[in-house]
Amino acid sequence: MNVSGERTFEAPRATVWQVLNDPSSMAKTMPGVESFDIHDDRRWTANVKIPLGLGGLKMKVDMEKVEEREPEFAKLAIKGNGVGAMMNMETSFTLTDAAAGGTEMAWSAEVKILGPVGSMGQRVLQPIVNQQVQHVLGALDKQVQEAAAGGGEPATHGAEEGISPASPEAYEAEPEGPTTSTED
């Protein structure tokens, strides 16, 4: 399954690059992160619970940055293992200066899911993947806005305007959804 898109951030390219290449910032964008370990500046591991509608899929996800051209391009190889599924993903992004200021990001990901979960088929998995992508992009925009505002300071008015209309639904549905122990 291939997914790709573009996103504009109201922040300088150096700020967007910094967030995209900071494992702890990226951990905050991933849905269902239960723990996160940084091995070095190129490798990190997350234990996640991926929401699948009927509860969640617990998975150990190893990420490795395999290519980098600062401040414009990076590629990551991601491997996940869980009960009922194995995931292989290669994702990359390219950053350019936007004509009206800010930063343009073109991104793509090739996702392969094997095992019983993978056998559900692309028709079933595509909407789930799309929802998770919107969640990640909305959370990424928030991290970029916080970094642009001066690091640890709360995001300001501009951050709320920068989040895509699709993001709040995906962002808010997770905590309210039935992914708690009530359905496990």
C-alpha angles and dihedrals in degrees: 000000000000124000128177142159149145133258133187120214125198092226138084117275091247090059094048090047091051093053094044091051098044109092094203091053091047091049087062090058097052117093118239099010108170097171137359130199125190112209096178138320091291104038134050139155131217131190105213140176105216112206110234102169095255095065121294141301113233110216139170107223123197116197128192129180103226101175135021138176107176125247099007116038142029135164127200132197112210126190123183132187127190141144105292098007148059120193130199118184135172116193134175140176136200121203125204134170111264117235092234093044127274126068134295118213123195111192138177138181134191109204125192119184118188132187130040093324090051091051089066085085136229094283090062098036099043096072090047091050091047091052092049091048090054089049092051094046092049092048090045091053089052092051091049092049091049090050091047090050091057111285115274096024116109117263113266135219091291093062093060091051092049097058114097116245090244093056103071093058092052092039096050099036094068100065092042095043127095095265092112125099091276091086100033 
